[in-house]
Amino acid sequence: MTCKLTAIIEQDKDGVFAYCPELRGCHTQGDTVEEALTNLREAAELYLETLKPAELRRLNAKTILATSLEIAHA
């Protein structure tokens, strides 16, 4: 079975942080975007192994959309 998940990546002076909003508590980090994504893939795979079939079905039925907003401010 394949799951399509959302990967959110944030970068600041301390490094790169990544998480899947569909998987509560599935967060990781790395020194680079590539490393953070590799770590996130591994964390997500381990997380999915803990789910029951009904939980996997609910997860596959969920959709999260990500976009950016540009807002002018004073």
C-alpha positions in Angstrom: 0.0 0.0 0.0 1.2 3.5 -0.8 0.3 6.6 1.2 0.6 10.1 -0.1 1.7 12.5 2.7 2.4 16.2 3.0 6.0 17.1 3.9 6.4 20.6 5.5 10.0 21.8 5.6 11.1 24.8 7.6 14.7 26.2 7.6 16.3 28.6 10.0 19.7 29.3 11.5 19.6 26.2 13.6 18.9 23.7 10.7 16.1 22.2 8.7 13.0 20.9 10.3 10.4 18.6 8.6 7.1 17.1 9.5 4.0 15.4 8.1 0.8 17.1 9.4 -1.2 14.0 8.7 1.0 12.0 11.2 0.6 13.7 14.6 4.0 13.9 16.2 6.0 12.8 13.2 8.7 15.5 13.2 12.4 15.3 12.4 15.4 17.5 11.4 18.6 17.6 9.5 21.5 19.8 8.4 20.2 20.0 4.8 16.8 19.7 3.1 17.8 16.4 1.6 18.8 15.0 5.0 15.6 16.2 6.7 13.5 14.6 3.9 15.4 11.3 4.2 14.8 11.4 8.0 11.2 12.3 7.5 10.6 9.4 5.1 12.1 7.0 7.6 10.1 8.4 10.5 6.9 8.3 8.4 7.5 4.6 7.4 8.0 3.7 11.1 4.9 5.6 12.1 2.8 3.9 9.4 3.9 0.5 10.7 2.2 1.2 14.0 -1.2 2.0 12.5 -4.1 -0.4 12.3 -5.8 -1.0 9.0 -8.8 1.2 9.9 -6.4 4.0 10.8 -4.6 3.6 7.4 -7.9 3.8 5.5 -8.8 7.1 7.4 -5.3 8.4 6.6 -5.6 7.6 2.9 -9.0 9.4 2.8 -7.6 12.6 4.3 -6.4 15.5 2.1 -4.2 18.3 3.2 -3.4 21.1 0.8 -0.4 23.4 1.3 0.0 26.8 -0.3 1.6 30.1 0.4 0.0 33.5 1.1 1.5 36.9 0.4 0.2 39.5 2.7 1.1 43.2 2.6 1.7 44.8 6.0 2.7 48.2 7.3 
